[in-house]
Amino acid sequence: MSTEKYIELEHQYVANIYHPLDVVIERAEGVWMYDVEGKRYLDCLSAYSAVSQGHCHPRIVDALVDQAQQITLTSRAFRNDQLGPFSKELCELLGYDMVLPLNSGAEAVEAAIKLARKWGYEVKGVPNDQAEIIVCGGNFHGRTTTIISFSSEPKYRKHFGPFTPGFKFVPFGDMDALVDAVTPNTVAFLVEPIQGENGINMPPDGYLKFAETLCRRERMLLITDEIQVGLGRTGKLLASQHDNVRADIVVLGKALSGGFYPVSAIVADKPIMGLFHPGDHGSTFGGNPLGAAVARAALRVLVDEKLVENSAVQGRRLIERLRRMESPYIHEVRGRGLLIGVEVTAEADGARRFCEALAERGVLCKETHGTVIRFAPPLVITSEQIDWLAEQVETVFDQIEAQDQIEHEEEMASTAV
Ligand SMILES: *Cc1c(COP(=O)(O)O)cnc(C)c1O
């Protein structure tokens, strides 16, 4: 079937909630993806950081296939031989006491909210139904009705109300606003260490440490959403480790399964996670043996192949190359590890056309917030591949600038006549 035909099918039969690039992928390996016409692309999105271990990593494939032939689902009505080992390995890796395993990222954020509220009522002594959670403007935590209740993006909310109360906004990175937002009923501050979806926004230096100190002082929990930036993406195991911050609840997803299968989790210490008792929460697939086996393999690959370290090294190599580029269309290059955003200037007329031109040259990126090109390749990327990628980006910026220059001159000529 042709590319057009697959796209037609999607238009006809699939709910229209995305605006993807018109590339139809049929297979992938490592950093490379191949479309139905056999064209090869360097994946610079990694499914929003879920395929950090590289596409179809053979060790994770083996774990998936082996486990699929043993047992895939018990539900939590019975125990299985993967959940315990998975939870122990994740706890030991991250230095926490306990895990709650779930499936999607949004579901894990929901669980973190429930846990923080329960802690607020049972430990902090907040009057029932009065708990407040502070969140940041420009946040992205998922798409459930409660989570969009505290989104600042009008598009995510329009016509989906009524919304869940109990959330209070502060501007991301604003320490004074954070202090002012605290009340005796505040149970938690929920924050992304770097805002990925909002354009790779980095907080000012010291912000996370300030937030951690404030949380301790005011007796509220620090919840970090590390779904996109955790597990090596920014060159540390957790992004909050750049600031020596240890959250009370860490939310994980995406790369936790290397992109094979939806696996998410929250981790916390026993005095907090121990507040959950039978009946408080549940999920038919959460902690299933197939997901747990896949996640165990995904974590082993991360550690054994030193992907966190590679993310730091290759990220530095890429950001230095991108920062050397001289183009009137580049406003700023920012990021950490292999999560890098190139924000284009107003004259550039949006990031999308750069993504389309990069796709032509075999690089698949997705713009975020209209003006930022995100580079988040799998963490297995090599120096040679980074250099090739940088060359393609340089060429695309040069080409688009030259093209616009010609068009501009033609316009000038026609108005002169
Ligand atoms: C992707 C993402 C989520 C939501 O995860 P889903 O698996 O899509 O529900 C939440 N928070 C952040 C920071 C994310 O990047």
The ligand as a Gaussian input file, in Angstrom:
#p B3LYP/6-31G(d) Opt

LIG

0 1
 C        3.946000      12.076000      28.054000
 C        3.845000      12.773000      29.366000
 C        2.792000      12.510000      30.249000
 C        1.627000      11.607000      29.908000
 O        2.003000      10.311000      29.596000
 P        0.974000       9.378000      28.771000
 O        1.639000       8.038000      28.754000
 O        0.863000       9.989000      27.395000
 O       -0.309000       9.403000      29.486000
 C        2.812000      13.145000      31.479000
 N        3.793000      13.993000      31.812000
 C        4.818000      14.289000      30.980000
 C        5.885000      15.223000      31.426000
 C        4.864000      13.699000      29.710000
 O        5.856000      14.019000      28.884000

